[in-house]
Amino acid sequence: MAGEPQDDCLFCKIVRGQIPATIVRETETTVAFRDINPQAPTHVLVIPRVHHPDAASLAAAEPAIAADVLREAGEIAAEEKLEGYRVVFNTGSGAGQTVFHAHAHLLGGRGLHWPPG
């Protein structure tokens, strides 16, 4: 069920402390940790504590928590002293989503060209 922790979800396990992660920040509604396969000098994942499969379903079901994810990305970017940064939500396997728990990628610390790829 959406919103409820999933036993087979990697990110739900990180939220519960069952899998270690390099935690950057935690709030009542979010957990942020360093990506294990960074794509930029700063690559932090910001996830909601509640389980939703992607950003769109999170925003539809719990818009305040979706806003918390974005706010935390900005707070972390400020703490990391990033001059510019990108926040990316991959939605669906065709977009590169591999963990189906909504999450934002905070990327910075190098020039980020557009379009990516």
Backbone as CSV, one residue per row, in Angstrom:
resi,resn,N_x,N_y,N_z,CA_x,CA_y,CA_z,C_x,C_y,C_z
1,MET,0.847,-1.180,0.000,0.000,0.000,0.000,0.893,1.245,0.000
2,ALA,0.546,2.227,-0.803,1.322,3.463,-0.872,1.346,4.132,0.495
3,GLY,2.495,4.683,0.835,2.659,5.340,2.119,3.190,4.417,3.200
4,GLU,2.864,3.145,3.099,3.307,2.170,4.094,4.687,1.624,3.721
5,PRO,5.564,1.396,4.704,6.874,0.812,4.408,6.721,-0.533,3.691
6,GLN,7.625,-0.770,2.760,7.617,-2.020,2.000,8.808,-2.864,2.450
7,ASP,8.558,-4.136,2.762,9.620,-5.013,3.251,10.729,-5.227,2.232
8,ASP,10.394,-5.177,0.939,11.384,-5.471,-0.104,11.984,-4.212,-0.727
9,CYS,11.759,-3.031,-0.120,12.227,-1.764,-0.674,13.547,-1.365,-0.015
10,LEU,14.586,-1.188,-0.830,15.901,-0.777,-0.348,15.825,0.516,0.469
11,PHE,15.099,1.517,-0.034,15.053,2.799,0.662,14.229,2.721,1.944
12,CYS,13.185,1.916,1.983,12.443,1.713,3.235,13.365,1.088,4.279
13,LYS,14.236,0.185,3.848,15.198,-0.432,4.773,16.201,0.587,5.283
14,ILE,16.631,1.527,4.445,17.529,2.593,4.892,16.814,3.469,5.908
15,VAL,15.557,3.828,5.643,14.768,4.644,6.582,14.692,3.953,7.939
16,ARG,14.504,2.632,7.943,14.384,1.875,9.192,15.733,1.564,9.839
17,GLY,16.833,1.903,9.174,18.153,1.629,9.724,18.609,0.196,9.543
18,GLN,17.944,-0.568,8.676,18.305,-1.969,8.433,19.451,-2.108,7.445
19,ILE,19.682,-1.077,6.643,20.781,-1.048,5.678,21.546,0.247,5.944
20,PRO,22.874,0.155,6.062,23.630,1.379,6.346,23.678,2.322,5.157
21,ALA,23.770,3.594,5.459,23.916,4.643,4.457,24.653,5.798,5.110
22,THR,25.303,6.599,4.296,25.981,7.788,4.807,24.950,8.912,4.866
23,ILE,24.324,9.041,6.023,23.237,10.000,6.218,23.812,11.421,6.271
24,VAL,23.186,12.318,5.525,23.574,13.725,5.484,22.658,14.549,6.386
25,ARG,21.356,14.304,6.296,20.355,15.011,7.098,19.157,14.101,7.292
26,GLU,18.472,14.312,8.409,17.206,13.627,8.661,16.221,14.635,9.226
27,THR,14.983,14.504,8.795,13.902,15.290,9.382,12.792,14.317,9.759
28,GLU,11.731,14.855,10.261,10.578,14.020,10.611,10.016,13.301,9.381
29,THR,10.145,13.924,8.198,9.522,13.363,6.994,10.505,12.872,5.938
30,THR,11.799,13.202,6.082,12.765,12.854,5.042,14.059,12.284,5.616
31,VAL,14.783,11.581,4.739,16.141,11.117,5.032,16.968,11.435,3.792
32,ALA,18.153,11.972,3.994,19.052,12.283,2.884,20.383,11.574,3.120
33,PHE,20.903,10.961,2.056,22.152,10.208,2.181,22.928,10.268,0.881
34,ARG,24.219,10.030,0.966,25.094,10.079,-0.207,24.827,8.880,-1.109
35,ASP,24.788,9.135,-2.410,24.584,8.077,-3.402,25.832,7.196,-3.435
36,ILE,25.652,5.880,-3.500,26.809,4.976,-3.517,27.497,4.935,-4.878
37,ASN,26.855,5.489,-5.905,27.438,5.565,-7.239,27.317,7.007,-7.726
38,PRO,28.087,7.925,-7.122,27.890,9.351,-7.412,28.170,9.707,-8.863
39,GLN,27.312,10.588,-9.392,27.425,11.086,-10.759,27.956,12.515,-10.795
40,ALA,28.277,13.072,-9.626,28.841,14.410,-9.491,29.566,14.438,-8.150
41,PRO,30.448,15.422,-7.921,31.144,15.487,-6.639,30.190,15.493,-5.438
42,THR,29.068,16.184,-5.565,28.008,16.089,-4.561,26.840,15.372,-5.215
43,HIS,26.480,14.219,-4.671,25.326,13.456,-5.173,24.644,12.862,-3.946
44,VAL,23.568,13.513,-3.548,22.817,13.117,-2.361,21.406,12.730,-2.792
45,LEU,20.899,11.655,-2.229,19.512,11.250,-2.454,18.680,11.756,-1.286
46,VAL,17.567,12.392,-1.598,16.633,12.862,-0.581,15.357,12.065,-0.773
47,ILE,14.968,11.323,0.271,13.799,10.453,0.159,12.782,10.772,1.242
48,PRO,11.519,10.551,0.936,10.513,10.662,1.991,10.565,9.402,2.863
49,ARG,10.232,9.539,4.111,10.171,8.358,4.988,9.018,7.443,4.584
50,VAL,7.976,8.017,4.002,6.835,7.220,3.540,7.153,6.646,2.161
51,HIS,6.576,5.502,1.856,6.830,4.840,0.582,5.780,5.220,-0.456
52,HIS,6.264,5.761,-1.551,5.472,5.974,-2.764,6.405,5.605,-3.903
53,PRO,5.910,5.001,-4.955,6.798,4.467,-5.995,7.555,5.504,-6.810
54,ASP,7.045,6.726,-6.901,7.735,7.744,-7.699,7.279,9.126,-7.247
55,ALA,7.941,10.156,-7.792,7.672,11.523,-7.372,6.234,11.954,-7.667
56,ALA,5.699,11.542,-8.807,4.338,11.948,-9.165,3.319,11.382,-8.184
57,SER,3.469,10.112,-7.821,2.514,9.527,-6.873,2.686,10.127,-5.481
58,LEU,3.917,10.457,-5.089,4.143,11.136,-3.808,3.448,12.497,-3.815
59,ALA,3.657,13.272,-4.871,3.073,14.608,-4.949,1.545,14.559,-4.941
60,ALA,0.977,13.562,-5.613,-0.485,13.442,-5.657,-1.053,13.049,-4.299
61,ALA,-0.379,12.134,-3.605,-0.905,11.615,-2.346,-0.535,12.484,-1.144
62,GLU,0.679,13.034,-1.145,1.170,13.752,0.031,2.005,14.962,-0.407
63,PRO,1.332,15.984,-0.955,2.072,17.128,-1.497,2.966,17.833,-0.479
64,ALA,2.586,17.866,0.775,3.422,18.523,1.781,4.749,17.787,1.949
65,ILE,4.717,16.480,1.858,5.963,15.708,1.986,6.801,15.867,0.724
66,ALA,6.168,15.945,-0.438,6.917,16.216,-1.671,7.630,17.559,-1.544
67,ALA,6.961,18.544,-0.971,7.591,19.846,-0.747,8.743,19.730,0.247
68,ASP,8.594,18.890,1.253,9.673,18.673,2.221,10.922,18.128,1.528
69,VAL,10.739,17.206,0.579,11.872,16.637,-0.158,12.610,17.753,-0.905
70,LEU,11.870,18.607,-1.588,12.494,19.714,-2.321,13.165,20.716,-1.386
71,ARG,12.522,21.019,-0.270,13.098,21.955,0.694,14.408,21.399,1.250
72,GLU,14.423,20.127,1.575,15.639,19.503,2.096,16.758,19.518,1.062
73,ALA,16.426,19.301,-0.198,17.450,19.371,-1.246,18.099,20.755,-1.237
74,GLY,17.303,21.795,-1.106,17.837,23.150,-1.045,18.680,23.393,0.196
75,GLU,18.244,22.878,1.326,19.006,23.028,2.568,20.362,22.330,2.467
76,ILE,20.354,21.138,1.903,21.607,20.385,1.751,22.533,21.107,0.780
77,ALA,21.992,21.609,-0.318,22.807,22.357,-1.283,23.474,23.547,-0.596
78,ALA,22.754,24.239,0.277,23.328,25.368,1.005,24.422,24.894,1.960
79,GLU,24.163,23.809,2.684,25.163,23.262,3.608,26.422,22.815,2.871
80,GLU,26.243,22.276,1.661,27.374,21.800,0.857,28.054,22.943,0.107
81,LYS,27.492,24.160,0.255,28.032,25.369,-0.383,28.104,25.240,-1.907
82,LEU,27.054,24.671,-2.481,26.992,24.516,-3.935,26.586,25.844,-4.567
83,GLU,27.339,26.288,-5.568,26.992,27.526,-6.272,25.778,27.313,-7.164
84,GLY,25.656,26.143,-7.702,24.511,25.750,-8.518,24.322,24.258,-8.337
85,TYR,23.123,23.798,-8.579,22.853,22.377,-8.409,21.648,21.983,-9.228
86,ARG,21.476,20.691,-9.368,20.339,20.140,-10.099,19.609,19.177,-9.170
87,VAL,18.285,19.181,-9.225,17.452,18.211,-8.510,16.725,17.413,-9.579
88,VAL,16.919,16.097,-9.559,16.360,15.226,-10.590,15.495,14.155,-9.937
89,PHE,14.312,13.957,-10.496,13.437,12.852,-10.119,13.301,11.953,-11.343
90,ASN,13.885,10.765,-11.307,13.679,9.800,-12.391,12.377,9.071,-12.108
91,THR,11.526,8.960,-13.123,10.234,8.302,-12.940,10.082,7.210,-13.987
92,GLY,10.118,5.972,-13.534,9.986,4.817,-14.415,11.334,4.287,-14.879
93,SER,11.372,3.008,-15.186,12.622,2.375,-15.599,13.168,2.988,-16.884
94,GLY,12.303,3.477,-17.772,12.750,4.105,-19.006,13.516,5.397,-18.767
95,ALA,13.334,5.992,-17.591,14.047,7.221,-17.226,15.236,6.931,-16.317
96,GLY,15.485,5.658,-16.043,16.623,5.291,-15.212,16.302,5.053,-13.750
97,GLN,15.016,5.054,-13.385,14.670,4.774,-11.985,14.916,3.295,-11.710
98,THR,15.715,3.015,-10.682,16.023,1.621,-10.342,15.469,1.227,-8.979
99,VAL,15.211,2.200,-8.110,14.578,1.925,-6.824,13.225,2.633,-6.859
100,PHE,12.164,1.866,-6.728,10.825,2.408,-6.892,10.247,2.882,-5.554
101,HIS,10.965,3.843,-4.988,10.594,4.612,-3.801,10.959,6.032,-4.200
102,ALA,10.013,6.947,-4.182,10.262,8.320,-4.635,11.554,8.847,-4.032
103,HIS,12.358,9.502,-4.866,13.597,10.095,-4.367,14.091,11.160,-5.328
104,ALA,14.727,12.162,-4.737,15.334,13.238,-5.505,16.841,13.046,-5.483
105,HIS,17.458,13.233,-6.641,18.911,13.263,-6.743,19.329,14.728,-6.677
106,LEU,20.140,15.091,-5.696,20.739,16.419,-5.615,22.152,16.290,-6.173
107,LEU,22.420,16.984,-7.276,23.706,16.893,-7.969,24.352,18.267,-8.038
108,GLY,25.645,18.336,-7.738,26.356,19.599,-7.828,27.845,19.394,-7.625
109,GLY,28.554,20.512,-7.627,29.991,20.459,-7.404,30.820,20.407,-8.669
110,ARG,30.159,20.443,-9.821,30.848,20.516,-11.117,29.881,21.152,-12.098
111,GLY,30.396,21.549,-13.254,29.519,22.086,-14.286,28.501,21.039,-14.714
112,LEU,27.259,21.412,-14.758,26.194,20.502,-15.172,25.588,21.050,-16.471
113,HIS,25.913,20.446,-17.561,25.471,20.918,-18.870,24.058,20.457,-19.170
114,TRP,23.381,21.230,-19.989,22.031,20.866,-20.423,22.000,20.844,-21.927
115,PRO,21.387,19.895,-22.552,20.723,18.766,-21.895,21.728,17.732,-21.413
116,PRO,21.356,16.985,-20.378,22.252,15.953,-19.874,22.358,14.806,-20.861
117,GLY,23.400,14.024,-20.711,23.549,12.815,-21.533,24.406,13.003,-22.736
